[in-house]
Amino acid sequence: MIDAISSWWVTLHGHGEPAIAAAIARQAQELEQVIFANFSHAPAEELATRLSQLTGLERLFFSDNGSTAVEVALKMAWQWWRNQDGGTGDERRQLIAFGGAYHGDTFGAMAVGDRSLFTAAYEPLLFNVSRVAWPHTWWGDGEVEAKEEQALRDLEQALATPTAAVILEPLIQGASGLRMVRAAFLRAVAARVKAAGALLIADEVMTGFGRTGALFACQKAGIQPDLMALSKGLTGGFLPMGVTMASERIYQGFISDRPTDTFFHGHSFTANPLGCAAALASLDLLQQQPERFEQFEGRHRPLLEHLSQHPRIHHPRCMGTVAAFEVDAGEASYLNPIGLQIQRHCLEQGVYLRPLGNVVYLLPPLSISDQQLQRCYAAISSAITALL
Ligand SMILES: *Cc1c(COP(=O)(O)O)cnc(C)c1O
């Protein structure tokens, strides 16, 4: 069976990757877990140093998953401003996020995520966020400039209110349907956020570690955030771990004599040594063979071009290891049954997909061979012929 969605976007190199499995086994015999208050350990220190070098963000905070990595970024951004003005917190109360955003399933992450079927039950408990449209685009989109201009105007208007932070998924929004924006748009956003003095939070939980064709989407887009959330591919998809990267400026905002300036947040398995060992082994693999993610898009492109000639396939797009399109089959919604039908059809052919409603996408591990990738596209093609 080909796992064409990397088991929900976590499996980076392939299942059972021997180098990562061996690193975890070695670490388990040495130190499997230790409290990360008052203690530190070599794998965490090494991982911290390497992630800092790679992201250009000097500091980091460990947690357990993507949602907690986002929660930590939001809490840090909020408290950083509070610490700045001596604890009154009167000034910058607004958070800005984008339409279609998904940042996780804990309360803060849900609140900055767009309101949807997933959040409906908790609506009254979610704090307010200003929302700007996400001008996502696809091959042959004639309206992209107009959409971007409108979004930037809306952002400027929102930023006129004192803003603590703006959060976004750089280059590709994941859960709302692999919705891609152009790098130039993100640079324009980052410039406006900076001019307004607000903090920029990049949620790279899905896009990090080569998914967009560069190690991090922010690098590909040419933006430098103040905070960055990482998880999913961090350990190569072997173990749950989250990291929030922060600039030195953010870190310094928590260094003070006032106890209330402390960042009171911690998890039992903070910086779990097994997760750190897996992450280090995964980084080794990425750095030894960067062409595996840098050149992946060129493998998708001809196959997607061919597939998208089908009259019921719309809005094809691809970036890095991610290819997506929409199927013209009634309502564009997560509940559109066509997704499940395509999933079942492909499963019978040994290809595991998990469409988001009428959005079908491939997000395979780097280990997938050309022949296996062709099998994925052939399975989709046969599903569409059979079902539409
Ligand atoms: C998956 C995802 C999350 C949440 O990560 P979990 O590990 O599932 O909690 C947050 N942000 C983005 C962009 C994601 O894709």
The ligand as a MOL file (V3000), in Angstrom:
LIG
                    3D

  0  0  0     0  0            999 V3000
M  V30 BEGIN CTAB
M  V30 COUNTS 15 15 0 0 0
M  V30 BEGIN ATOM
M  V30 1 C -1.7290 19.5590 11.6340 0
M  V30 2 C -1.5690 21.0140 11.8480 0
M  V30 3 C -1.6200 21.5690 13.1340 0
M  V30 4 C -1.9350 20.7390 14.3660 0
M  V30 5 O -0.9600 19.7870 14.6140 0
M  V30 6 P -1.3180 18.5190 15.5510 0
M  V30 7 O -0.0030 17.8360 15.7480 0
M  V30 8 O -2.2960 17.6970 14.7760 0
M  V30 9 O -1.8840 19.0600 16.8040 0
M  V30 10 C -1.4060 22.9220 13.2780 0
M  V30 11 N -1.1520 23.6990 12.2160 0
M  V30 12 C -1.0890 23.2100 10.9620 0
M  V30 13 C -0.7750 24.1200 9.8350 0
M  V30 14 C -1.3100 21.8560 10.7400 0
M  V30 15 O -1.2800 21.3730 9.4860 0
M  V30 END ATOM
M  V30 BEGIN BOND
M  V30 1 1 1 2
M  V30 2 1 2 3
M  V30 3 2 2 14
M  V30 4 1 3 4
M  V30 5 2 3 10
M  V30 6 1 4 5
M  V30 7 1 5 6
M  V30 8 2 6 7
M  V30 9 1 6 8
M  V30 10 1 6 9
M  V30 11 1 10 11
M  V30 12 2 11 12
M  V30 13 1 12 13
M  V30 14 1 12 14
M  V30 15 1 14 15
M  V30 END BOND
M  V30 END CTAB
M  END
